[in-house]
Amino acid sequence: MLILAAVMYITNDMAIHTKSACIPVPVSLVVSAVCVFACFSPLCADMLSPRLPAPMSWLGAKEMAAGSFDAALAVVGKDASADTLLRLYKLGVINARLGNAAEALLALNAVNKGSPVLAPLAMVQIGDLAASAKEDTRAVAAYASALKAPGLPVKYRQHIFGKIKLAVDRGGAVPPSQPWLDEYKKWDRAQRLFDAAGLEAICDSLIADGRLAEADSILEKHMPELSKREACGFVERVFKKRAADTALVTTKFLFSLASQSAGCRNFATAERLLGLAQKRADFSSAVPAKPAARLLGDIAFGREQWQKALDCYKKHDAAYGSESEVLMNAARACRNMGQSDQAQWWYDRHVERFPSHQKTQEILWLRAWNYEEAGQYKAAAAGYRNLFKTNGKRTEEAYLRHALCYYRLKEYDSTAAHLEAFRKKFPQSSYLWAGMFWQGKSHVAKGRADEAYKVWGDIARLDPTDYYAHRARQLMGVDGDGAQAQAKGIFGEHFAAQVSEKEARAWLDKASLSSKKSLSAKDSVDIKRGAALLAVANSEDADMFLYNFESNYSGNLQLQCDLANGYALAGNKAFSFRVARRLAWRIPMEYRDKAPLQVLSVLFPPFYSATISKYADRFGVDPLFVSSVMRQESIFDCQIVSPAGAVGLMQVMPATGKGIAQELKEPFAEDSLYNYEYNVRFGAYYLKKRSAQFDGDKVLVLCSYNAGAHNAVKWRDKNKKLEPDLFVEDIGFFETRGYVKKVMGNYWTYKALASAPGYEYEEWDGGRFEYRWVTAYPDIGGGAK
């Protein structure tokens, strides 16, 4: 669609010897530009390539994404389409990657002369060639030329600044009288402080010069601006370098490092640093008493020294008054020591001192939950009612739990009535489907199947991939059976029906929000440049031009679908799914039951499926289940790290990974978890291990994956007599309850798609391109009439 249309404009309007003006994409293209959808089957005979003049060529993209530049050169060299500046740009990039500098420069210089739109991209590539040849002054000149292009996004300008800095640091000269020089110098100053390496270098230099107070000041000011991962690594490095000569570090500096270490949950280092600071004669004057007392308690709490933590919190509370986190941690310390009465005393104090605080809502929730677990359902219902007038994430779920108390009491009419009232009060609630599902179950319990089917049919129509929609169809006996679904009035089509490209595009257009903005002139150019970068599999740079379209044109679902497909074509699964998730949220509910297979294939992609299938087969687990876990755990980002430190596609904790490596008799390094194949292998093995422990019960496997096997065992033993739906609702952790539902919804959706005509789970991986239709339809590469 728009990405494709933008490059169609490039390829159509920019012949080698003609100048191209920066003409904005006409409004008509927003509606009529052709979208190429992700189709995973040779059966997609009617999924045609774009039919506008001189369509964009994706030839070479798969090879470039895989790093196979020789193959890319062969493919692009055989491109039957007329020579265009886009093709020359691709040849320039490929030859640059292959080290063919003369060929690359010939093509890139032609692009620079022929197209104001592609010129800055070509000049950046020319600068990179010069930098790789250590011709740093020429590199700076090329980058400076790229910066002359008007309207470059700030991130892309700063990206070029980074390249200039590297060349300048190696001795490259900046051309005189550059209009961007002041902007560059301001950026450079900021980078030196906000970047962890720069901040560390500055602090090291100041400490070496004896300017400790200045180092302290810079650390205090700029440490919060680092990402948590950067800050934690920074503290570890600084401490290791200064561990033997802490006398050279000020007391305030030591305390800052101790606080940061505690924030990174490195409590052993924090305790040592705090101890060193406390031994200083100037500790009481250098460090305020209140944060020092708080840190002492937090370190003890983090090291599970419960009595010591409680004693510290008592002193802090007496000396400085009540703080929410102090009261809560004191209560938790008491609970962990088995002092339930003392824990309640601290909780009561929190409710009294902070009646509107979200933590108070948590306390009231916990009390109602405990009543429910003890089988005191009347008391639990009253407890949940106490939350109705509070604010926080528990308010709406309290209505559901309140109704479930009546369900447990077998007062099904009351359950249905309370849930109907909830449905009217919170029509946009994230718990709406849960309420409707249990409303239907209450009707069934009273013998009102028709009413239940009506409610359940509404869920299935409005959000067919949701956990509760799948459960509703399963209980109605129609899951995966389009004929039965149609007969019972649930929806009129098969789940994920494959339609023609024209029909799929029409569905996206109809489902788009009514207010569609026209592209500004600048946006038109940004899309063209971003699309050209995607065509050479440079998704990181492309994102600097394209990211704003995800929010600024959110109502145009064709554009969002095109963005997701464009990133996938460029080989960036994480960016593709980032857009796809937002696309899913933006599809109006009334259209979701008619979503074509092509769209659902974007929302539930088979990314990494060749690798997944390989290890799923080896360990005897369902590959669709692995994909479902991956989709929820990492959103297909192999570089992602959770706040708790879990790494990669399957979010493997380093300690868990080390244990798995020992069991598999493999070497282990924490950085290896960023390798997608390594990570998938470990994740699949862990799922197999947990599956064996829980006899293949997927709900318990997911509980153990998210919350640990010990919690899964506890919930299994306590609630094993409950009906399956109540068992899921009674999972003891808020996060794990939601996690299980989301992953099971993913799994059932993948299963439905896998059985849908036209969808193939197996993708081309390991250096091959996963979208088979790209090679199935060579006319995408040019010449389509």
KOLRO-100353 format. One record per residue (C-alpha): z, x, y; residue in three letters. Coordinates in steps of 0.2 Angstrom, whole numbers. Layout:
N
NODE	Z	X	Y	ALA
...
***
This chain:
785
NODE	0	0	0	MET
NODE	5	8	17	LEU
NODE	7	25	10	ILE
NODE	-9	24	1	LEU
NODE	-17	15	15	ALA
NODE	-11	29	27	ALA
NODE	-20	42	17	VAL
NODE	-35	32	15	MET
NODE	-36	32	34	TYR
NODE	-34	51	33	ILE
NODE	-47	53	20	THR
NODE	-59	40	28	ASN
NODE	-58	46	46	ASP
NODE	-56	65	45	MET
NODE	-72	73	38	ALA
NODE	-71	92	39	ILE
NODE	-81	94	56	HIS
NODE	-74	78	65	THR
NODE	-59	77	76	LYS
NODE	-47	62	72	SER
NODE	-37	53	84	ALA
NODE	-20	47	80	CYS
NODE	-25	29	78	ILE
NODE	-10	17	72	PRO
NODE	-13	8	56	VAL
NODE	-19	-9	60	PRO
NODE	-8	-24	57	VAL
NODE	-20	-30	44	SER
NODE	-17	-15	33	LEU
NODE	2	-20	32	VAL
NODE	-4	-36	23	VAL
NODE	-19	-31	14	SER
NODE	-18	-12	9	ALA
NODE	-19	-10	-10	VAL
NODE	-3	-5	-19	CYS
NODE	-4	4	-36	VAL
NODE	10	-1	-47	PHE
NODE	19	9	-60	ALA
NODE	12	3	-76	CYS
NODE	18	11	-93	PHE
NODE	4	4	-105	SER
NODE	-14	6	-108	PRO
NODE	-14	-13	-108	LEU
NODE	-15	-13	-89	CYS
NODE	-34	-16	-89	ALA
NODE	-33	-26	-73	ASP
NODE	-22	-14	-63	MET
NODE	-36	-7	-53	LEU
NODE	-36	7	-41	SER
NODE	-37	4	-22	PRO
NODE	-53	-3	-17	ARG
NODE	-53	1	2	LEU
NODE	-66	14	7	PRO
NODE	-62	32	2	ALA
NODE	-46	29	-7	PRO
NODE	-32	41	-8	MET
NODE	-34	54	-22	SER
NODE	-18	57	-32	TRP
NODE	-28	70	-42	LEU
NODE	-17	86	-44	GLY
NODE	-1	77	-40	ALA
NODE	6	77	-57	LYS
NODE	1	95	-60	GLU
NODE	9	101	-44	MET
NODE	25	91	-47	ALA
NODE	26	100	-64	ALA
NODE	23	117	-56	GLY
NODE	6	119	-65	SER
NODE	-4	125	-51	PHE
NODE	-18	132	-61	ASP
NODE	-21	115	-69	ALA
NODE	-19	107	-52	ALA
NODE	-33	118	-45	LEU
NODE	-45	114	-59	ALA
NODE	-42	95	-57	VAL
NODE	-44	95	-38	VAL
NODE	-59	107	-39	GLY
NODE	-67	94	-50	LYS
NODE	-63	80	-38	ASP
NODE	-79	70	-37	ALA
NODE	-75	62	-20	SER
NODE	-83	69	-4	ALA
NODE	-74	84	4	ASP
NODE	-61	78	15	THR
NODE	-47	86	25	LEU
NODE	-34	79	13	LEU
NODE	-43	87	-1	ARG
NODE	-44	104	9	LEU
NODE	-26	102	13	TYR
NODE	-22	100	-6	LYS
NODE	-33	115	-10	LEU
NODE	-24	125	3	GLY
NODE	-7	121	-4	VAL
NODE	-12	125	-22	ILE
NODE	-20	141	-18	ASN
NODE	-5	146	-8	ALA
NODE	6	143	-23	ARG
NODE	-5	153	-34	LEU
NODE	-5	168	-21	GLY
NODE	-23	166	-17	ASN
NODE	-20	169	2	ALA
NODE	-38	171	8	ALA
NODE	-44	154	-1	GLU
NODE	-28	145	6	ALA
NODE	-30	151	24	LEU
NODE	-49	146	24	LEU
NODE	-44	128	19	ALA
NODE	-29	127	29	LEU
NODE	-37	133	45	ASN
NODE	-51	120	43	ALA
NODE	-38	107	41	VAL
NODE	-29	113	57	ASN
NODE	-45	113	67	LYS
NODE	-51	96	60	GLY
NODE	-36	85	61	SER
NODE	-22	83	74	PRO
NODE	-12	73	60	VAL
NODE	-13	86	47	LEU
NODE	-13	101	58	ALA
NODE	6	104	59	PRO
NODE	8	102	40	LEU
NODE	-6	115	38	ALA
NODE	2	127	51	MET
NODE	18	126	42	VAL
NODE	10	131	26	GLN
NODE	1	145	35	ILE
NODE	17	151	42	GLY
NODE	24	151	24	ASP
NODE	10	162	18	LEU
NODE	13	174	32	ALA
NODE	32	174	28	ALA
NODE	29	178	10	SER
NODE	18	192	15	ALA
NODE	32	199	26	LYS
NODE	21	196	42	GLU
NODE	36	188	51	ASP
NODE	29	188	69	THR
NODE	13	179	62	ARG
NODE	24	167	53	ALA
NODE	34	163	69	VAL
NODE	18	160	78	ALA
NODE	11	148	65	ALA
NODE	28	138	65	TYR
NODE	27	138	84	ALA
NODE	10	131	83	SER
NODE	16	117	71	ALA
NODE	30	113	84	LEU
NODE	17	109	97	LYS
NODE	12	93	88	ALA
NODE	20	78	97	PRO
NODE	32	66	89	GLY
NODE	38	76	74	LEU
NODE	54	69	67	PRO
NODE	69	78	72	VAL
NODE	73	83	54	LYS
NODE	56	90	52	TYR
NODE	57	100	68	ARG
NODE	74	107	62	GLN
NODE	66	111	45	HIS
NODE	53	122	54	ILE
NODE	68	129	65	PHE
NODE	75	135	48	GLY
NODE	59	144	44	LYS
NODE	58	152	61	ILE
NODE	76	158	59	LYS
NODE	73	167	43	LEU
NODE	58	175	50	ALA
NODE	67	180	66	VAL
NODE	82	187	56	ASP
NODE	69	198	47	ARG
NODE	62	205	63	GLY
NODE	49	192	68	GLY
NODE	46	190	87	ALA
NODE	46	173	95	VAL
NODE	31	170	107	PRO
NODE	35	170	125	PRO
NODE	38	153	135	SER
NODE	40	142	120	GLN
NODE	45	124	126	PRO
NODE	55	122	110	TRP
NODE	66	138	112	LEU
NODE	81	129	121	ASP
NODE	81	116	107	GLU
NODE	80	130	94	TYR
NODE	94	140	101	LYS
NODE	105	124	102	LYS
NODE	101	120	84	TRP
NODE	105	138	79	ASP
NODE	122	138	87	ARG
NODE	126	122	78	ALA
NODE	120	128	61	GLN
NODE	131	144	62	ARG
NODE	146	133	63	LEU
NODE	142	118	53	PHE
NODE	135	127	38	ASP
NODE	148	134	26	ALA
NODE	140	151	25	ALA
NODE	139	153	43	GLY
NODE	157	146	46	LEU
NODE	163	158	33	GLU
NODE	154	173	41	ALA
NODE	161	169	58	ILE
NODE	178	168	51	CYS
NODE	177	184	42	ASP
NODE	170	193	57	SER
NODE	184	186	68	LEU
NODE	198	191	56	ILE
NODE	191	208	54	ALA
NODE	191	210	72	ASP
NODE	209	204	73	GLY
NODE	205	188	82	ARG
NODE	215	177	70	LEU
NODE	219	163	82	ALA
NODE	201	161	87	GLU
NODE	197	160	68	ALA
NODE	210	147	66	ASP
NODE	203	137	80	SER
NODE	186	137	73	ILE
NODE	192	133	56	LEU
NODE	202	118	62	GLU
NODE	188	111	72	LYS
NODE	173	113	61	HIS
NODE	180	112	43	MET
NODE	180	93	43	PRO
NODE	161	94	47	GLU
NODE	157	102	31	LEU
NODE	154	91	15	SER
NODE	168	91	3	LYS
NODE	159	101	-9	ARG
NODE	155	114	4	GLU
NODE	173	114	10	ALA
NODE	181	116	-7	CYS
NODE	169	131	-11	GLY
NODE	173	138	6	PHE
NODE	191	138	3	VAL
NODE	190	145	-14	GLU
NODE	180	160	-8	ARG
NODE	191	163	8	VAL
NODE	206	163	-3	PHE
NODE	199	175	-16	LYS
NODE	194	187	-3	LYS
NODE	210	186	6	ARG
NODE	222	184	-8	ALA
NODE	227	203	-8	ALA
NODE	229	204	11	ASP
NODE	237	188	17	THR
NODE	246	197	30	ALA
NODE	230	198	39	LEU
NODE	229	179	40	VAL
NODE	239	169	52	THR
NODE	252	156	46	THR
NODE	242	142	53	LYS
NODE	227	148	44	PHE
NODE	236	149	28	LEU
NODE	242	131	30	PHE
NODE	225	125	34	SER
NODE	218	132	18	LEU
NODE	233	125	8	ALA
NODE	229	107	15	SER
NODE	210	109	11	GLN
NODE	214	115	-6	SER
NODE	225	100	-9	ALA
NODE	211	89	-3	GLY
NODE	200	97	-15	CYS
NODE	213	93	-29	ARG
NODE	216	112	-32	ASN
NODE	234	109	-31	PHE
NODE	239	126	-39	ALA
NODE	230	136	-25	THR
NODE	237	124	-13	ALA
NODE	255	127	-19	GLU
NODE	253	146	-18	ARG
NODE	245	145	-1	LEU
NODE	259	134	6	LEU
NODE	272	145	-2	GLY
NODE	265	160	6	LEU
NODE	265	151	23	ALA
NODE	283	145	21	GLN
NODE	289	163	18	LYS
NODE	283	167	36	ARG
NODE	296	169	49	ALA
NODE	285	159	61	ASP
NODE	281	144	49	PHE
NODE	292	132	58	SER
NODE	284	136	75	SER
NODE	266	138	69	ALA
NODE	266	122	58	VAL
NODE	272	105	63	PRO
NODE	286	99	51	ALA
NODE	279	82	47	LYS
NODE	262	87	40	PRO
NODE	271	101	31	ALA
NODE	283	89	23	ALA
NODE	269	78	18	ARG
NODE	259	92	10	LEU
NODE	274	97	0	LEU
NODE	275	80	-8	GLY
NODE	256	78	-10	ASP
NODE	255	94	-20	ILE
NODE	270	89	-31	ALA
NODE	262	72	-34	PHE
NODE	245	81	-38	GLY
NODE	253	92	-50	ARG
NODE	262	77	-58	GLU
NODE	279	84	-54	GLN
NODE	285	66	-51	TRP
NODE	303	68	-47	GLN
NODE	300	82	-35	LYS
NODE	286	72	-27	ALA
NODE	298	57	-25	LEU
NODE	312	67	-17	ASP
NODE	299	74	-5	CYS
NODE	293	57	0	TYR
NODE	310	50	2	LYS
NODE	314	64	14	LYS
NODE	298	61	23	HIS
NODE	301	42	24	ASP
NODE	319	45	31	ALA
NODE	314	58	44	ALA
NODE	297	51	50	TYR
NODE	296	33	46	GLY
NODE	286	23	34	SER
NODE	268	28	30	GLU
NODE	257	18	18	SER
NODE	251	32	7	GLU
NODE	269	39	6	VAL
NODE	276	22	1	LEU
NODE	262	20	-12	MET
NODE	264	37	-19	ASN
NODE	283	35	-21	ALA
NODE	280	19	-30	ALA
NODE	267	27	-42	ARG
NODE	279	42	-45	ALA
NODE	292	30	-50	CYS
NODE	280	20	-62	ARG
NODE	275	37	-70	ASN
NODE	293	40	-73	MET
NODE	296	23	-81	GLY
NODE	307	17	-66	GLN
NODE	299	0	-64	SER
NODE	313	-7	-54	ASP
NODE	312	8	-42	GLN
NODE	293	6	-41	ALA
NODE	295	-12	-36	GLN
NODE	307	-7	-22	TRP
NODE	295	4	-14	TRP
NODE	281	-9	-16	TYR
NODE	292	-22	-8	ASP
NODE	295	-10	7	ARG
NODE	276	-8	8	HIS
NODE	273	-27	8	VAL
NODE	287	-29	21	GLU
NODE	281	-15	33	ARG
NODE	262	-17	31	PHE
NODE	258	-35	27	PRO
NODE	240	-34	33	SER
NODE	236	-17	24	HIS
NODE	224	-17	10	GLN
NODE	236	-8	0	LYS
NODE	248	-23	1	THR
NODE	234	-33	-6	GLN
NODE	233	-21	-21	GLU
NODE	252	-23	-23	ILE
NODE	250	-42	-23	LEU
NODE	236	-40	-35	TRP
NODE	245	-29	-47	LEU
NODE	259	-41	-48	ARG
NODE	248	-56	-52	ALA
NODE	239	-46	-65	TRP
NODE	255	-41	-73	ASN
NODE	260	-59	-75	TYR
NODE	243	-63	-82	GLU
NODE	244	-49	-95	GLU
NODE	261	-55	-100	ALA
NODE	254	-72	-103	GLY
NODE	263	-80	-88	GLN
NODE	248	-89	-82	TYR
NODE	256	-101	-70	LYS
NODE	265	-87	-61	ALA
NODE	249	-77	-61	ALA
NODE	239	-91	-53	ALA
NODE	252	-92	-40	ALA
NODE	251	-74	-37	GLY
NODE	233	-74	-35	TYR
NODE	234	-88	-23	ARG
NODE	245	-77	-12	ASN
NODE	229	-66	-10	LEU
NODE	218	-80	-3	PHE
NODE	224	-77	15	LYS
NODE	223	-58	14	THR
NODE	208	-46	18	ASN
NODE	201	-33	7	GLY
NODE	190	-31	-8	LYS
NODE	202	-41	-19	ARG
NODE	201	-57	-10	THR
NODE	186	-65	-18	GLU
NODE	190	-58	-35	GLU
NODE	207	-66	-34	ALA
NODE	199	-84	-33	TYR
NODE	190	-79	-50	LEU
NODE	206	-73	-58	ARG
NODE	215	-89	-51	HIS
NODE	203	-100	-60	ALA
NODE	203	-89	-76	LEU
NODE	222	-93	-77	CYS
NODE	218	-111	-79	TYR
NODE	204	-107	-92	TYR
NODE	217	-98	-102	ARG
NODE	229	-113	-101	LEU
NODE	214	-123	-107	LYS
NODE	214	-134	-91	GLU
NODE	195	-133	-91	TYR
NODE	193	-147	-78	ASP
NODE	204	-137	-66	SER
NODE	195	-121	-69	THR
NODE	178	-129	-66	ALA
NODE	185	-138	-50	ALA
NODE	192	-122	-43	HIS
NODE	176	-112	-46	LEU
NODE	165	-126	-38	GLU
NODE	176	-124	-23	ALA
NODE	175	-105	-23	PHE
NODE	156	-107	-25	ARG
NODE	155	-117	-9	LYS
NODE	167	-106	1	LYS
NODE	159	-90	-4	PHE
NODE	140	-93	-7	PRO
NODE	136	-75	-4	GLN
NODE	150	-68	-14	SER
NODE	147	-53	-26	SER
NODE	158	-64	-38	TYR
NODE	147	-79	-37	LEU
NODE	138	-77	-54	TRP
NODE	155	-73	-62	ALA
NODE	162	-89	-55	GLY
NODE	146	-99	-60	MET
NODE	147	-92	-78	PHE
NODE	165	-97	-81	TRP
NODE	161	-114	-73	GLN
NODE	148	-116	-86	GLY
NODE	160	-110	-100	LYS
NODE	173	-123	-94	SER
NODE	159	-137	-95	HIS
NODE	155	-131	-113	VAL
NODE	174	-132	-118	ALA
NODE	174	-150	-112	LYS
NODE	158	-154	-121	GLY
NODE	147	-155	-106	ARG
NODE	133	-144	-112	ALA
NODE	120	-151	-100	ASP
NODE	131	-147	-85	GLU
NODE	134	-130	-92	ALA
NODE	115	-127	-94	TYR
NODE	112	-132	-76	LYS
NODE	124	-119	-69	VAL
NODE	119	-106	-81	TRP
NODE	101	-109	-77	GLY
NODE	104	-107	-59	ASP
NODE	111	-89	-63	ILE
NODE	96	-85	-74	ALA
NODE	84	-90	-60	ARG
NODE	92	-82	-45	LEU
NODE	96	-65	-53	ASP
NODE	89	-64	-70	PRO
NODE	93	-45	-73	THR
NODE	112	-48	-69	ASP
NODE	125	-46	-83	TYR
NODE	130	-64	-81	TYR
NODE	112	-70	-81	ALA
NODE	109	-61	-98	HIS
NODE	126	-68	-105	ARG
NODE	121	-86	-99	ALA
NODE	104	-85	-108	ARG
NODE	112	-78	-124	GLN
NODE	125	-92	-124	LEU
NODE	111	-104	-122	MET
NODE	101	-96	-136	GLY
NODE	85	-93	-125	VAL
NODE	87	-74	-121	ASP
NODE	70	-66	-123	GLY
NODE	62	-82	-128	ASP
NODE	51	-89	-114	GLY
NODE	46	-105	-123	ALA
NODE	64	-110	-126	GLN
NODE	68	-105	-108	ALA
NODE	54	-116	-101	GLN
NODE	58	-130	-112	ALA
NODE	76	-130	-106	LYS
NODE	71	-128	-88	GLY
NODE	78	-111	-85	ILE
NODE	62	-103	-78	PHE
NODE	44	-106	-81	GLY
NODE	37	-89	-86	GLU
NODE	41	-76	-99	HIS
NODE	54	-63	-93	PHE
NODE	44	-49	-84	ALA
NODE	27	-56	-85	ALA
NODE	12	-45	-83	GLN
NODE	0	-51	-70	VAL
NODE	-15	-45	-61	SER
NODE	-13	-33	-47	GLU
NODE	-19	-46	-35	LYS
NODE	-6	-58	-41	GLU
NODE	8	-45	-41	ALA
NODE	3	-40	-23	ARG
NODE	3	-58	-18	ALA
NODE	20	-60	-25	TRP
NODE	27	-46	-15	LEU
NODE	19	-52	1	ASP
NODE	26	-69	-2	LYS
NODE	43	-63	-6	ALA
NODE	43	-52	10	SER
NODE	54	-57	24	LEU
NODE	44	-68	37	SER
NODE	46	-56	51	SER
NODE	35	-41	48	LYS
NODE	34	-28	61	LYS
NODE	18	-19	66	SER
NODE	18	-1	64	LEU
NODE	20	9	81	SER
NODE	8	23	84	ALA
NODE	21	36	80	LYS
NODE	26	27	64	ASP
NODE	7	26	59	SER
NODE	6	45	61	VAL
NODE	22	48	51	ASP
NODE	16	38	37	ILE
NODE	0	48	36	LYS
NODE	9	64	36	ARG
NODE	22	59	24	GLY
NODE	8	52	12	ALA
NODE	-1	69	13	ALA
NODE	15	78	8	LEU
NODE	17	67	-7	LEU
NODE	-1	70	-12	ALA
NODE	4	88	-14	VAL
NODE	21	84	-23	ALA
NODE	31	89	-8	ASN
NODE	43	75	-8	SER
NODE	57	84	1	GLU
NODE	47	86	17	ASP
NODE	38	70	15	ALA
NODE	55	61	16	ASP
NODE	58	68	33	MET
NODE	43	57	39	PHE
NODE	46	42	27	LEU
NODE	64	39	26	TYR
NODE	65	28	42	ASN
NODE	53	16	34	PHE
NODE	66	11	21	GLU
NODE	77	3	35	SER
NODE	65	0	49	ASN
NODE	52	-10	39	TYR
NODE	64	-16	26	SER
NODE	57	-34	26	GLY
NODE	40	-27	20	ASN
NODE	42	-27	1	LEU
NODE	24	-20	-2	GLN
NODE	29	-5	9	LEU
NODE	45	-3	-1	GLN
NODE	36	-4	-17	CYS
NODE	23	9	-11	ASP
NODE	37	21	-6	LEU
NODE	45	20	-23	ALA
NODE	29	23	-32	ASN
NODE	24	37	-20	GLY
NODE	40	47	-23	TYR
NODE	38	44	-42	ALA
NODE	20	51	-41	LEU
NODE	26	66	-31	ALA
NODE	38	69	-46	GLY
NODE	55	65	-37	ASN
NODE	63	52	-48	LYS
NODE	79	52	-37	ALA
NODE	70	47	-21	PHE
NODE	59	34	-30	SER
NODE	74	25	-37	PHE
NODE	84	26	-20	ARG
NODE	70	16	-13	VAL
NODE	69	5	-29	ALA
NODE	87	0	-28	ARG
NODE	85	-5	-10	ARG
NODE	70	-15	-14	LEU
NODE	79	-24	-28	ALA
NODE	93	-29	-15	TRP
NODE	80	-36	-3	ARG
NODE	70	-47	-15	ILE
NODE	76	-65	-10	PRO
NODE	85	-74	-24	MET
NODE	73	-88	-25	GLU
NODE	59	-76	-30	TYR
NODE	68	-65	-43	ARG
NODE	64	-75	-58	ASP
NODE	46	-73	-55	LYS
NODE	46	-54	-52	ALA
NODE	31	-47	-61	PRO
NODE	32	-33	-74	LEU
NODE	25	-21	-62	GLN
NODE	39	-23	-50	VAL
NODE	53	-23	-63	LEU
NODE	45	-7	-70	SER
NODE	49	1	-53	VAL
NODE	67	-6	-53	LEU
NODE	70	-1	-71	PHE
NODE	60	14	-73	PRO
NODE	59	24	-90	PRO
NODE	63	41	-81	PHE
NODE	67	55	-92	TYR
NODE	64	44	-107	SER
NODE	55	57	-117	ALA
NODE	70	68	-116	THR
NODE	82	54	-119	ILE
NODE	72	48	-134	SER
NODE	73	66	-141	LYS
NODE	91	67	-141	TYR
NODE	95	49	-144	ALA
NODE	85	51	-161	ASP
NODE	95	67	-164	ARG
NODE	112	59	-162	PHE
NODE	108	42	-168	GLY
NODE	110	32	-152	VAL
NODE	100	19	-143	ASP
NODE	88	27	-130	PRO
NODE	88	11	-120	LEU
NODE	107	12	-119	PHE
NODE	106	30	-113	VAL
NODE	94	25	-99	SER
NODE	106	11	-94	SER
NODE	120	23	-93	VAL
NODE	110	35	-83	MET
NODE	104	22	-71	ARG
NODE	121	17	-66	GLN
NODE	129	35	-67	GLU
NODE	117	45	-57	SER
NODE	103	34	-51	ILE
NODE	92	47	-59	PHE
NODE	97	61	-48	ASP
NODE	100	77	-58	CYS
NODE	109	86	-44	GLN
NODE	122	72	-40	ILE
NODE	140	77	-41	VAL
NODE	154	63	-40	SER
NODE	170	65	-30	PRO
NODE	179	69	-46	ALA
NODE	167	83	-50	GLY
NODE	156	74	-63	ALA
NODE	139	82	-63	VAL
NODE	121	77	-66	GLY
NODE	111	63	-74	LEU
NODE	124	58	-86	MET
NODE	139	63	-75	GLN
NODE	147	75	-87	VAL
NODE	164	82	-81	MET
NODE	164	101	-83	PRO
NODE	179	101	-94	ALA
NODE	170	88	-105	THR
NODE	154	98	-105	GLY
NODE	164	114	-111	LYS
NODE	171	104	-125	GLY
NODE	154	97	-130	ILE
NODE	146	114	-130	ALA
NODE	160	121	-142	GLN
NODE	157	106	-154	GLU
NODE	138	109	-153	LEU
NODE	140	128	-154	LYS
NODE	131	131	-138	GLU
NODE	134	143	-123	PRO
NODE	141	134	-108	PHE
NODE	140	137	-89	ALA
NODE	145	123	-77	GLU
NODE	128	126	-68	ASP
NODE	119	121	-83	SER
NODE	124	103	-81	LEU
NODE	112	102	-67	TYR
NODE	98	105	-79	ASN
NODE	92	88	-84	TYR
NODE	88	92	-102	GLU
NODE	105	100	-105	TYR
NODE	114	86	-96	ASN
NODE	105	72	-106	VAL
NODE	109	81	-123	ARG
NODE	127	82	-119	PHE
NODE	128	64	-112	GLY
NODE	119	57	-128	ALA
NODE	130	67	-139	TYR
NODE	146	61	-130	TYR
NODE	139	43	-132	LEU
NODE	137	46	-150	LYS
NODE	154	52	-152	LYS
NODE	162	38	-143	ARG
NODE	151	26	-153	SER
NODE	157	33	-169	ALA
NODE	175	31	-163	GLN
NODE	173	12	-158	PHE
NODE	161	7	-172	ASP
NODE	146	5	-161	GLY
NODE	155	-7	-149	ASP
NODE	145	-4	-133	LYS
NODE	158	-12	-122	VAL
NODE	172	0	-128	LEU
NODE	160	15	-128	VAL
NODE	157	11	-109	LEU
NODE	175	9	-106	CYS
NODE	179	26	-114	SER
NODE	164	34	-105	TYR
NODE	170	28	-88	ASN
NODE	189	28	-90	ALA
NODE	193	39	-105	GLY
NODE	195	35	-123	ALA
NODE	213	33	-122	HIS
NODE	211	18	-110	ASN
NODE	198	11	-121	ALA
NODE	210	12	-136	VAL
NODE	223	4	-126	LYS
NODE	212	-11	-120	TRP
NODE	205	-13	-137	ARG
NODE	222	-14	-146	ASP
NODE	230	-26	-133	LYS
NODE	215	-38	-131	ASN
NODE	206	-37	-147	LYS
NODE	210	-55	-151	LYS
NODE	202	-61	-135	LEU
NODE	184	-69	-134	GLU
NODE	171	-56	-129	PRO
NODE	169	-63	-112	ASP
NODE	187	-63	-108	LEU
NODE	189	-46	-115	PHE
NODE	177	-39	-102	VAL
NODE	186	-48	-88	GLU
NODE	202	-41	-94	ASP
NODE	197	-22	-93	ILE
NODE	211	-15	-84	GLY
NODE	203	-5	-71	PHE
NODE	193	-13	-57	PHE
NODE	180	1	-57	GLU
NODE	178	0	-76	THR
NODE	176	-19	-76	ARG
NODE	161	-18	-64	GLY
NODE	154	-3	-73	TYR
NODE	153	-11	-90	VAL
NODE	145	-26	-83	LYS
NODE	132	-16	-73	LYS
NODE	127	-5	-88	VAL
NODE	126	-20	-100	MET
NODE	115	-29	-87	GLY
NODE	104	-13	-87	ASN
NODE	104	-12	-106	TYR
NODE	99	-30	-109	TRP
NODE	86	-29	-95	THR
NODE	78	-13	-103	TYR
NODE	78	-22	-120	LYS
NODE	69	-37	-112	ALA
NODE	57	-26	-104	LEU
NODE	54	-15	-119	ALA
NODE	48	-31	-128	SER
NODE	37	-37	-114	ALA
NODE	19	-35	-116	PRO
NODE	12	-21	-105	GLY
NODE	29	-11	-104	TYR
NODE	31	5	-113	GLU
NODE	47	14	-113	TYR
NODE	40	31	-118	GLU
NODE	35	41	-102	GLU
NODE	26	57	-101	TRP
NODE	39	70	-98	ASP
NODE	41	89	-101	GLY
NODE	28	93	-88	GLY
NODE	17	78	-91	ARG
NODE	15	64	-79	PHE
NODE	24	48	-83	GLU
NODE	12	35	-75	TYR
NODE	-2	34	-88	ARG
NODE	-13	23	-77	TRP
NODE	-15	38	-66	VAL
NODE	-26	47	-79	THR
NODE	-32	30	-86	ALA
NODE	-41	26	-70	TYR
NODE	-51	41	-64	PRO
NODE	-58	32	-50	ASP
NODE	-41	33	-41	ILE
NODE	-47	51	-37	GLY
NODE	-61	45	-26	GLY
NODE	-77	36	-27	GLY
NODE	-71	19	-30	ALA
NODE	-82	6	-23	LYS
***
